[in-house]
Amino acid sequence: MSTTGIELKTNRRRLAEAVELISSMRFAISLLTVISIASMVGTVMKQNEPMTNYVNQFGPFWFAVFDKLGLYAVYSAWWFLLILAFLLLSTALCIVRSTPKMLKDMRSWRENVREVSLRNFHHKSEWVAPLSRAALAQQSAARLADAGYGTKIVDKPNATLVTAKKGAGTRFGYIFAHSAIIIILVGGMLDSDLPIRFQQWFLGKTPFAGSGLISAIPEKHRLGLGNPTYRGNTMIPEGQASDVALIPQANGVLVQELPFTIQLAKFHIDFYSTGMPKLFASDVIVRDHETGKTFPATIKVNEPLIYKGVAVYQSSFEDGGTKLKMTAFPMQGIDAKSFPMTGEVGSSSELKRAGEEYSVEWSGFRPFNVENTGTTPDVRAVTKGKSFNEEFAAGLDKQLGSAAKDENKDLKNVGPSVTYKLRDKTGQAREYQNYMQPVTLDGAQFYLAGMRSTPSEAFSYLRIPADDEYSVRDWMRLRAALSDPALRQVAAARYARRAMPATAGANAGDMVRQLEDSAARSLAIFAGNGSQGGYLAVSKFLEKIPAAEQEKAAGIFMKILNGTMWELWQAAREKEGLAPVTVDEKHARFLQMSTNALSDSFFYGAPVFLQLDEFTEVKASVLQVTRSPGKAVVYTGCLFLVLGIFAMFYIRERRLWVWVRDDESGGAHALMAMSTQRKTLDFEHEFNDLKAKLAQSA
């Protein structure tokens, strides 16, 4: 034999072994195990998020590791697609190898049996009938056919064999189930982003990571109408239209052209009493680019618009550019004069204060907020403790899934809120959330000013007490007065004269001056003198006093501070020509809450407090736009899978043979044997019934 022949045989053997391995059950189970693990990873880890989110979550080292493994887009990772391809190949080879054998076995009558082999069957029976061999064979075949069996009579040497079968269609279960896997995999690949990946690999399409008008995005970032499958989103404010969808990618977005334009005429939203969305829908006008035809439609949750093979689903809703009118109150320096500001959600405004330039990025607006006000968390310290927002969230969590059931009397609408970021010239930003209306907490009304340094944090809230006019102006006057050394000196002098007892005698003047100095120093410590102030500054001052005297000194200090703050409040009102407030419990409590808020304001970190005065709400609908050519393919695969499982579990193959030969008595002797792949109680009953039916006399 030549070397070439040996090599050819070796290659054939290796190919056969490879086919045997790939088409084996253990190989398919291994692939399914890996796919299951990858699917769990894809379920636990959010997919296709911006890369910065993953860096913040996992850190630089693990971010790089997970990125190399493709875990941020598991279902489109090259290794995942390769595994699916191998599973498809394995299943196809398994079908190719097994189907001809199964079809041949289904058609086979298994007539090459002998009497001795039938006697070795567990389920067998014998009887003698006063009929000829041919007549008994015909009678047995007829009775088996009446029982639903297919029969065939075969002549044997000195005997006649009646072979019968029923339920051979169970083999189709195997074929259908394995075919279903292939069909579903093909359908899934058709609906995956594999076509988009191909366009990125071979047509030079790249995600767009910049900003600006969608119409100005270059062609290399756009996918044409011929794209067979996609899943993107489009946000449309009321009165505006869109003819593209944005497909999110790990490092940007791809712009998908649509064959029609969607114009949002009106957005509808209803809420439960808990504030959870109950219903939202979009009234749209669709214009076909090809024909120019227009028609109205309403898109609801679970009621999509399907046109030209594209399904448009109601996904969510956003703010579409609500117009805001604000009043800005200075939070630094001696200036208490407010000034107006305007903004639009989704845009930014310039802000100049004390020679510094800021950018106000208006990021969100909510027309109403249903919050749990039954608890009264201590949120005065902005830097520690559970925030008011966390308490709200805890209350709302109890309502999820039960919005239409029991009502929580602590859930109240606390009115509109606005969210914005204040960014300085270095690019550093803090996020703020302010409520338009005062919120009642502990029997008093407060304006809540939320702040957080990073998006991962919950908002911490500064409580600004509402004054007699239900505004923040009195507190703002007090804040500005605290920063004014001249007004602090006036307040200290007034406090010293008021606090000095009439029995002070000849030393009254010296005592007044000493008390005035102490009061002025207390206000200066609390004001911070350009550094950190509030209770933190007071505690640092008291630490310098011997420990044995700190408690007594703290009591005296706070008594002087509270008394001087009252006079400072009156001096601030007097400066603006306002009448002094009456001395009563209500105003004393307001002053105490104001003092607490002043202490917390040093952590607020903003040059102004922006109070929402008016708004013109503009809603926007977020629609999911999909083209899924593989959906019908997957449904077909599911049908095949159901048929396959039904055939495998509910159709039982039974084989039966009756060996008929002449008997010495002049009649005919019959030997019946029966087999099945799964022996059950039903099979036992069927065997006994057939045994009795075949053996009974005519």
N, C-alpha and C positions, 0 to 999 in steps of 0.2 A: 504494500500500500504506500502511496506517495505521501510525502510530508504535507502537501497541500490538503490531501484528503483527511489526514489526521487532525490538522488544524481546523478544518471545516467542521468535523465531528465534535471537536472540543468546543468550538464557538457555539454550535447548536446546543450542546449540552448545557453550557453556561447560560445561554439565552433561555432554555427551558427551565433551568433552576431559578433564574431571575423572575420569569413569568409565574412560576410556582410560588415563589415567595411573595411577590406583589399581590397575587390573587388570593393569598391565604387569609383565613379568618384572623389569625393572630396579628398579621400586618394591619388589617383593617381596624381591629380593636385598638391597636397601639396608636394609630392615627386619630381615631375617635377620642381616645384619652387625652392626647395633646390638644385637640380642638376644644375639648371640654374645659381643660385648664386655661387655655387662651381665652375662651368665652367668659370664664369667671373673672379673669383679669380685666377684660374689657367691660364687664358689668360693674366691678368694684371701682375701677379707675375711670374717671370721666374722660371721654374720648374727644379728640380734635379741639381741645381747649387752647387758648393762646399760650405760647411757650413760657411767657413770664409767670403764668399761674403755676406751671409745673416747677419752675425754678424756686418760687416762693414756698411751694409745698414740700419739695423734696431736698432742696439745697443743690448747690452746683455739682457735687460729686455724683449723687444718685440720679440727678437730672440727666447727666451725660450718659450714665450707664443705661437708664431706661430708654433714652433716646436711641442709643445704638441698637437696643433690642426691639425698637419699634412699638413700644407699649402704649404710646400716646395715640396711635391709630392702628390698633391690633388688627382690625378686620380688613385693612388694606395693606398690611405689612407683607413684604415679599415672602417671608417664610410661612405666613399663614395661608397666602394664596397658593404657595407651593404644596403645602399639606393638603389643601382642598383638591388641587390638581391630582396628587397621588391617590387620594381617596376616590376621586372620580375614576381614575385609571384602574385602581384595584377592583372597584365594584364592576366596572365594565368588563375587565378580564374574567372576573368570577362568573358573570353572566354568560360570556362567550364560551367559557369552558364547561359550564354546567347545563346550560339550556338545552343543547342538542341531546345530552344524555337523558335529561328529564322528559323531553318531548318523546324520545324513543321509548322510555319506560312507560309513559302514559299510554302510548299506542300498543305497547306489548301486551299479549294475553298470557304470557308465561306458561305456554303450553308444553314446554320441554320438561315436564315433571314425570316422576315414576311413582308407582304405587307404594314402593317401599319408603320413598321420601315423604309421602303424604302421611304415612303411619307414624312418622316421627314428630308431627305437629302436635302441639298441646291441645288445640281445639279441633277434635275430630269425632266422627260418628260413623257407625256402620249399620246397615239394615238390608233386608232381603225383601224384594217385592215380586208378586206373581205376574210380572210383566216381562216382555222380551227386553233384551239389552237396549235396542234402538228406542223402544217405546218409553222405557224408564229414563233414558237420556233426554228424549224430547219432553217428557213430563217434568223433569228436574229443571231443564232450561226454561220452560214456560213459567214454572212457579218462581224461579229466580227473577225472570223478567218482570213478573207481576210485583215482586218486591223492590223493583227499581234498579236491578242489576243489568248491566250489559253482559250478554252471554255469547259463547262461541262453542260449537260442538266439533271436537277433533277426533278423528279415528286413530286408534292405537292398535298395535298387534294384540289380537284377542281381547280388546277392550275399547271402550268409548270414553273420552274425556270431555266433561262439560266444564269449561273454565269461565269464570264470571268476575266482574270487577265493578266497583262503585266508589265514587269520590276521588277518582284520579285527578280531578281538577285542583286538588290541594297543592299540586306542583306549581300551579300558576301563582299561588301565594308567594312562593320563593321568588319567582320571576318578577312579579309585580312589585314586591317590597324592595328588591334590589334595583329595579328600574326606577322606582320612586326616588331612591337616594340620588341617582344620577340626574333625574329630571329636576329635583329640588336644588341640587348643587348648581346645575346650569342656570336655573331661574334666579338663584341667589347671586351668582356671578353677574348675570345680566343687570340686576338691580344694585349691584355694589358700585363702588367708585372706580372699578377696574377700567372702564372705558375712559374715565377722566385721567387716570394714571397713564394710560397709553398715550393720550394726547400730550401729557406733560413730558413723557419720555421721548416721544418720537416727533411731535409737532411743535415743540418749544413753548408750550403754554406754561406760564408761571403765575403763582399767586401774587396779588397786589397787596403791598404792605403799607402803602402811603395813605394819604387823605386827600379830600377834594371832591369835586363833582363826579358823579358816576359816569356822566356822559363824556368826561375828559379822560377816562381810564384807557390806556393804549390797548390795541388789538391783541397783543400777546397775553393779556390777562383776561380775555373774553372767550367764552365758548359759544359756538354757533348754534343755529336751530337744529343742525343735524346731530347734535349730541344725543345719543340714544337713551341715556339715563342720567338723572341728577336728582338731588334733593337740596333745595336752598330756601332762603327766607327773603321776604321783601316787606319792608315797613312803609306804610302809606298813611300820611296824615290826612285828616278829613279835607275834602276838596282837592286833593292832589292825586296824581296817577303815577304808575310805574309799569315799565315793560321789561324789567330785568329782575333776576333773583341773585342773591349773593350766596355763594357756596363756601362755607367756612373751611379753611385749611389751617394747618398747624402754624404757618408763618404768614398768614394773610387771608385773602378771599379771592375767589374766582367769580367773574361776572357772567351769568348765564342769560343769554338773550331768550326772550319769550315770543311766541308767535302771536301774542295779543297784548293789549294794554289794559290794565286794571285801574279804574278810577274809584276811589272811596267816596261815596256820596254821604254816608252817615254811618257812624259806629254806635252800636247799642250795647249797654252793659247794665246788668242788674246785680244786686248784692243781697246776700243773706244779712240778717240782723247782726251777725258776728263780723261783718266786713269781708267775708270770703266771697269771691265772685260766684254768682249763681248762674248767669247766662251772659255771654257776649257774642255778638254777631255783627257782620259787616254787610251793609247794602252797597253793592258795587255796580258799576257799568263797565261792561267788557266790550272792547273794540277789536275786531279781527283785522290784523295787518294785511292779510291777503285779499279779503273781500271788502273791507271797510264796514262790514256789518257790525252794529252795536246792539246790545241787549242787556237788560237789567238782571241782576241775580242777587240772592242773599246767601251768604256763606256763614254757616253756624258750626259749632263744635260737633264733630261726628256727622256733619252734613256738608260734604265738600262740593265744590263746583268742579265738574269734569268736562273739559272741552279740548278737542283736538289731541286726545291722549295725555293731556296734562291735568293733574288733580291739584286743586287749590284748597288747602285746609285752613280753617281758623285756628291759629296757633296760640296767640296771646295778644296783648295790647301794650302800648307804650304811650308816653307823652309825645305829642306831635309838634311841640313848639309853643307851649302855653306862654302867653305874654304876662309878665309880672310887673307890678308896681310896688316898690319897696320904700321904706324909710330907714335911712342909715343913721345909727346913733354911735358917736365916738366912744370907744372903750379904752382910750389912752389919753393922758394929758388933762388939762383943765377945761378943754372945750366941751360944752354940753349941747351945742347947737346941732340939731339934726339936719339932714339934707336928703332930697329924694334921689332914688335910683330906679332904673328900669332894666329889665332883662328878658330874655327869652330862653326857655329850656332848650338845651342843645347848642347854645351859643355862649359867648363870654363877653364880659364888660370890663372896662378899665376902672381902677380905683387908685387914687393918689391920696396918701395920708402921711403927714409929717415928713415930706421929702421922699417917701418910699412909694414905689409903684407895685401894684398888685393886679392880678387878673382874677376876676370872679367868673368861674366856670359853672354855669347853671346846669345841673345834672339831673334834677328830678322834681316833680311836683305831684302831690296827691290831693285830690279835692276833699277827701275826708279820710279820717283814720279812726277805726273802731278799735279801742284799746281797753285793756283790763285795768280799771282805776280802783279796783277794790282793795288792792294792797297799797301801802304808802312807803315804798322803799326810801331809805336815806340816800339821796343822790347828791348831797351838797358837796361832798369831796369828789372832784372830777377825776382824780388820779387813783382812786382806790374804791373797793367795794363793788357790788353788783350794780350795773347801770340801770337806769329807768327803762331803757330799751330792752334789756334782758328780762326784766320783770314783765314788760308787755308781751314779749315773745313767749314767756312761760305761760302766761294766761291764754294767749292765742293758741298754743299747742293743744290745750285742753279742748278747744273748739273744733279742731280739725276732724272731719268725718262726721260731725254731729251738728252741722250748721242749721239743719232744719228741725232739730229736736228741742231739747230743753234750752230755755233762754237763760243766760247769765246776766243777772241784774247789774253786775259790776262792769259789763261791757258797754262803753259809751263812745259816741262819736266826739272826738276831741277836735274836730275841724281840720281845715287844710294844713298842709305842711310843704315846705320847700327845702330842697337839698342842693347844696352848692359846694364847690371847692374854691378855696382861697389860695392862690399860688403866688409866691414872691418871685423876685427877679432871678433868684438862684435856681428856680424850678421846684423848690420844696413846696408841698401843698398839704393842707389839712382840710378835712371834709366837715361840713356843718349841716345841721338839720334843725330848722326853726319852725315852730307851730304858730299859726296865725292867731289863734284864740287862746285865752288863758285856760289852764287845766286845773280843776279843783283837786287838791291833795291835802289831806289832814285838815280839812275844813277851810283851807285858804286857797286863793287862786294865784297861780304862777304861770309866767311865760317860760316855756322850756326851750333852752338853747343847747342843742346837741353838738358834740364835737368828738372826732376821732382822728388819730394820726395816720392810720393805715386802714385799707378796706377790710382787712381780716379782723379788725377789732369791732366790738359793739359800740354804739354811740353812748357816751357819758353825757349827762345833762346838767346844765347850770340852771338853777331855779331863780328866776327873777320875779319877785312878788309884784302883783298888780296893785296899783295905788287906788285912791278913791275914784279916779276917772277911768279905771279899768285899763290903764296904760302902763308903760314902763318909764314914763318921763320923770316921775319923782325919784325913782331909783337911779336914773341916769344923772339927775342933778346931784344926788348924793355922791355918786361915783366921781363926778368932775370936781365936786367940792373937796373930796378927800385928797385929790391930787393937787389942790391949790393951797400952798403954804399960808397965804394971807387969810383965807377963809378958815383954815385950821386954827390960826392964832386967834381969830375973832371968836370961834366956837370955844376955844380953851378959856379965854377971858370970861365969856358969859357963864360957862360952867363953874369957874372958880368963884365968881360973885354969887351965883345962885346956891352953890353947895356950901359956902362959908356960913356957919351958924351965927346968929345974932349975938351970942354970948362970947364971941371971940375976943372982945376987949381991945386993949391998946395994940396988941400984936396982930390985929386983923389984916392990916395991909401986907405985912410980911407973909402971913399965911396964905393970903389970896395969891400973891406972886408965886409962892412955892407951888400952890395947887395948880395955878395956871401953867407953870412950867411943866409940871407932871402931866397935866392933861394934853398939852401941846406935844410932849414927848411920846405919850401913848398913841396919839393920832399919827405922829410921824412914823413910829414903829409899825403900826398897822398899815399905813399907806405905803411903806416899803422904801421910801426915799430913793426911788429909781431902781431898786432891787426887789427881790421877792418879798411880798407883804402878806397881810392877812394873819390868820391864826398860826401859820407856820413861822412867821417872823416873831410873833409873840412868844411861841414856845421856845424858840432859840434864845430870845432875850431872857426868859425866865430860867433857862439852864445855867446862866451865869451867876444866879443867886444860890446861896448855900441850900442844900437839899432840905434841911429842916425848916427853912423859911419859905420854900417855894409855894406851898399850898396857900399860905396866908397872903403872900405877894400876888399870887394869881387872882385871888378874890378881890383884892384892892385894885389891881390893874383892870380887871374886867368891869368893876363898878365905875371906875373913872372913864373907861373907854365907852361904856354904854351911855353914860351921862353926857359925855362930850359929843358923841355921835348924834344925840338928840339935838343939841345946840347947832351942830354942823348942818343938820337937815333943815332947821329953821333958817339958818343964815343963807343956805342955798336958795330956799324959797324967797326969802326977802330980797336977794340979789336980783331976782326976776320979777319982783313986784307982786308976789303972791302972799296971801294972808297966812299966818302961822297956823299949824294944825292944832287941834285941841288935844289936851293930855287925857288919854283914855286907854283902855285895854286894847282896843282895835289898833290904834296907831302905835302903841308900844310893841305889839306883836309884829306889825309891819316893819318897824325899825329893827327888831331882832332878826327877822328873816332877811331884811336888806343887808344887815351886817354879815350874816352868813354868806349871802350871795356875793358880797364884795370880796370876802376872803377867797371864795372859789373862783372869782373872775380872774385872778392872777394866773390860773391854769388854762383859761379859755384860749389864749393865744391868737386873738384876732384884733385888728385895729378898730373894727366897727362891729356892731350888732345890727343885722338886717332884719327888719320886721316887715312881714308881708301885709300890705294894705289892700290891694286889689289884684284880680287876676282875670284873664280871659282864657278859658281852658280850650285847648286844641287836642283832640284825641287822635291817636294813630293806631291802626290795626296792623298786627304782625301776622302775615300769611305764610304758610309753608307751601312751596310749589314743588311738585314732584312729577317725574315721568318714570314709570315703573313698567317697562315692557315685560319684565320677568314675572310679574304678578300672576298672569294667566298660566304661565309655565309652572309656577310653584303650586297654584291651585290644582293643576292637572296632576302634578306629582303627589300632592296630598290625597287626591282621589285614588291614585294607584296604590298609595300606601295603605289606605283604608281597605281597599279591595284585597290587597295582599295579606294584611293581617287577618281579615275575615276568612280568607281561603285557608290560611295556615292553621288558624285556631278553631274554626267551626266546620271545616270540611275534613272528614276522616276517610282515608283510603282504606277500602276493605277488598281483599282478594279471596275468592272461594273456588274450590275444585271439587268436582264429583267424578270419581273413577268408577265406571260401570263395567262389570264383566258378567259373563254367564255363570249361573249358580248350578250346582249339582242337582238341586231340587227341580230344575226346569224353569225357574224364574231368573231373576237378575240380582246380582249383589252390588250394592253401592257403598263406596267409601267417600265420605265428605270430610274435607279439611278447610279450615278458614284461618286467615291471618290479618293483622292490621299493624300499623306502625305504633299506635298508642292504645294499649289495652285499658279499657275503662269499664265501669259497670254497665254502661249502655251497650258496649260491645258484647259483654257476657249475655245480656238479655237478648240482643239481636241473634247471637249464635244459637241460643236455646230455641228461639222462635223459628229460625230457619231449619234447625235440626228437626223440630217437630213437624213443620210444614212439609219438608221434603220427604220425610219418612212415612207420612200418613198415606193410607190407601186411597185410591181414586174413588 
